[in-house]
Amino acid sequence: MEKAFSIPIEIRFRDLDAMGHVNNAVYFTYFEEARKAFILKLFEIKEPSDYFFILADISCTFLKPIQLGAKINVTISLGEIGNKSFTFKYKIVHSENPAIIFAKGSSTQVYYDYKEEKSKTIPEHIKEILLSHVA
């Protein structure tokens, strides 16, 4: 299995702002779609109630505006993995020329017990899967 994972994103008219390019907040939705697809691929999680982490932090550096009709992919990979948290790294790139980078970002997820409402140490079997995909 490859360490980085990429999904195509279709830009919807509703994603645009008054300036005619994708609104800055929508980039985080694109990151979320990549995160969802990557977690499905790694852990076969389909239901929101089965997620074992909570988003703790997310950031985006906007490098180039995305226009309606642009063909884009979001690439996601794993970064650092700690005892209770792990980092995803994102790139939004042109699907036909990945050298054109529209944005870069990262997010930190914390292993979380929703019943107890507290963070927990990442179990070894999950940590092993995550570690095998660090780029």
C-alpha positions in Angstrom: 0.0 0.0 0.0 1.3 3.4 -0.9 2.2 5.8 1.9 0.4 8.8 0.4 -3.1 8.6 -0.8 -4.8 10.9 -3.4 -8.5 11.6 -4.2 -10.0 13.7 -6.9 -12.2 16.6 -5.8 -15.0 18.1 -8.0 -15.3 21.8 -7.5 -18.9 22.8 -7.0 -20.3 26.2 -7.8 -21.3 26.6 -4.2 -17.6 26.3 -3.2 -16.8 29.7 -4.8 -16.7 33.0 -3.0 -17.6 36.5 -4.4 -14.1 36.7 -5.9 -14.8 33.6 -8.1 -12.4 31.2 -6.5 -12.8 28.5 -3.9 -13.5 30.0 -0.5 -10.8 29.5 2.0 -13.1 27.6 4.4 -13.8 25.0 1.7 -10.2 23.9 1.6 -10.8 22.3 5.0 -13.7 20.4 3.6 -11.5 19.1 0.8 -9.0 18.0 3.5 -11.8 16.3 5.4 -12.8 14.4 2.3 -9.2 13.1 1.9 -9.1 12.2 5.6 -12.3 10.3 5.4 -11.1 8.3 2.3 -7.7 7.6 3.9 -9.2 6.3 7.1 -11.7 4.2 5.1 -8.7 2.7 3.2 -6.6 2.1 6.3 -9.2 0.9 8.8 -12.4 0.3 6.7 -14.3 2.8 8.9 -17.5 3.9 7.3 -19.6 5.1 10.2 -18.9 8.3 12.1 -19.5 6.5 15.4 -16.6 4.2 14.6 -14.0 7.0 14.4 -11.4 6.7 17.1 -9.9 10.2 16.9 -11.0 13.8 17.3 -9.6 16.7 15.4 -7.4 18.8 17.6 -5.8 21.3 15.2 -5.8 22.1 11.5 -4.0 24.6 9.3 -3.8 25.5 5.7 -1.3 27.6 3.7 -3.0 29.0 0.5 -0.5 29.1 -2.4 -2.7 29.7 -5.5 -6.4 30.3 -5.9 -8.5 27.5 -7.3 -11.0 28.5 -10.0 -14.2 26.7 -11.0 -13.4 24.0 -13.5 -9.9 23.3 -12.2 -9.1 19.6 -11.9 -7.7 19.0 -8.5 -6.6 16.2 -6.2 -6.0 16.2 -2.5 -3.0 14.1 -1.4 -2.9 13.0 2.2 -0.1 11.3 4.1 0.8 10.6 7.7 3.4 12.8 9.5 4.4 12.4 13.1 2.9 9.8 15.4 3.0 10.3 19.1 1.6 8.4 22.1 -1.9 9.9 21.8 -1.9 11.9 18.6 -0.9 11.7 14.9 -0.5 14.2 12.1 -1.9 14.3 8.6 -0.2 16.3 5.9 -2.2 17.5 2.9 -1.6 19.0 -0.6 -4.1 20.2 -3.0 -2.6 19.8 -6.5 -3.6 20.1 -10.1 -4.6 16.6 -11.1 -2.9 16.8 -14.5 0.2 18.6 -13.3 0.9 17.8 -9.6 3.8 20.3 -9.6 1.0 23.0 -9.4 0.3 23.2 -5.7 -2.7 25.2 -4.7 -2.4 24.6 -0.9 -0.6 22.7 1.8 -1.9 21.9 5.2 -1.7 19.7 8.3 -4.0 18.4 11.0 -3.5 16.8 14.4 -5.8 14.1 15.5 -6.0 12.8 19.0 -7.0 9.2 19.8 -10.2 9.7 21.7 -12.7 7.7 23.8 -16.0 9.3 23.0 -17.8 7.4 25.8 -15.3 8.5 28.5 -14.8 11.9 26.7 -11.1 11.8 27.1 -7.9 11.2 25.1 -6.2 7.9 25.3 -3.0 6.2 24.2 -3.1 4.9 20.7 -3.4 1.1 20.9 -0.4 -0.7 19.4 -2.3 -2.4 16.6 -3.5 1.0 15.3 -0.1 2.6 15.8 1.5 -0.1 13.7 -0.9 0.6 10.8 -0.3 4.3 11.1 3.5 3.9 11.3 3.5 1.8 8.2 2.2 4.8 6.3 4.4 7.6 7.5 5.7 9.4 4.4 
